[in-house]
Amino acid sequence: MNKNPLREEQINRIHEYCMSKPCAYESRPFGELPICYRVGGKIFAQFGTMPEWYKMTLKTNPDAAFFYRDLYPGVVVRGYHCPPVQQPYWNTIELEEFPEQVLVQMIDEAYDQVVKGLTQKLRKKLPELSRYQFVQSANSLDLFLVLKDEMVIAHGEYKLFDQETARLSEIFVEEAYRCRGIGRELLFRLEADARIHGFRSMIYRMNREAEENDAVSGFLKRAGYKVVGDDKTQTLITKSAIVMSKKI
């Protein structure tokens, strides 16, 4: 099938705009498509780029949801994936010939709506976090670096454990930059990238007696990780080690 050059250009513009929002990053929790865009771990936009499903689903609030549905009947509809209780909070837009300037406005509103719902602690950290660069290493796609003025101040990496599980091998933040939310933001990106590559869970193995054990386990628990001991991870669990896991 021949690609539509104008549509490809628009897809790139929409993608770049979503990614330009402060601390926004890409994830694909439902498979190759739709492309999802998150801030603070929460989805604010879902982008379907298929020829037969060229649509975008955006977070909203009830007043704005019905305003756009009334303004563009049959073009802006309730979120296609939503159960009834969630229908006032998501709109799906048919993008064919939809005004791009209106779409940009709706993306802004979706992003702001999700940021408003984040914890106050995380909201306060977003302005500073947006000043850092979160990039993938050119030498290793599963290695993420955090840069400040081209200096590496943090890094994280995951490795293959099995076909469905990635192993978080390292996450480190320079001491001068700790307690600023960088580690959590880095973990968001590692998990999202692992999911894009087909992994469904992430595990982390730690030494029971390591000095930093309490800090690491506390950090991971706050991020949704739980101590596990099932057959799948028994090979990693010993008297001196524990394993934490999270579905991603």
Stockholm file with secondary structure:
# STOCKHOLM 1.0

chainA/1-248         MNKNPLREEQINRIHEYCMSKPCAYESRPFGELPICYRVGGKIFAQFGTMPEWYKMTLKTNPDAAFFYRDLYPGVVVRGYHCPPVQQPYWNTIELEEFPEQVLVQMIDEAYDQVVKGLTQKLRKKLPELSRYQFVQSANSLDLFLVLKDEMVIAHGEYKLFDQETARLSEIFVEEAYRCRGIGRELLFRLEADARIHGFRSMIYRMNREAEENDAVSGFLKRAGYKVVGDDKTQTLITKSAIVMSKKI
#=GR chainA/1-248 SS CCCCHHHHHHHHHHHHHHHHSTTCEEECTTSSSSEEEEETTEEEEEEEEETTEEEEEEECCHHHHHHHHHHSTTTEEECTTCCGGGGGGEEEEECTTCCHHHHHHHHHHHHHHHHHHSCHHHHHHHHHHTTSEEEECSSCTTEEEEEETTEEEEEEEEEEEETTEEEEEEEEECGGGTTSSHHHHHHHHHHHHHHHTTCCEEEEEEETTCTTHHHHHHHHHHTTCEEECSGGGGGGCBTTEEEEEEEC
#=GC SS_cons         CCCCHHHHHHHHHHHHHHHHSTTCEEECTTSSSSEEEEETTEEEEEEEEETTEEEEEEECCHHHHHHHHHHSTTTEEECTTCCGGGGGGEEEEECTTCCHHHHHHHHHHHHHHHHHHSCHHHHHHHHHHTTSEEEECSSCTTEEEEEETTEEEEEEEEEEEETTEEEEEEEEECGGGTTSSHHHHHHHHHHHHHHHTTCCEEEEEEETTCTTHHHHHHHHHHTTCEEECSGGGGGGCBTTEEEEEEEC
//
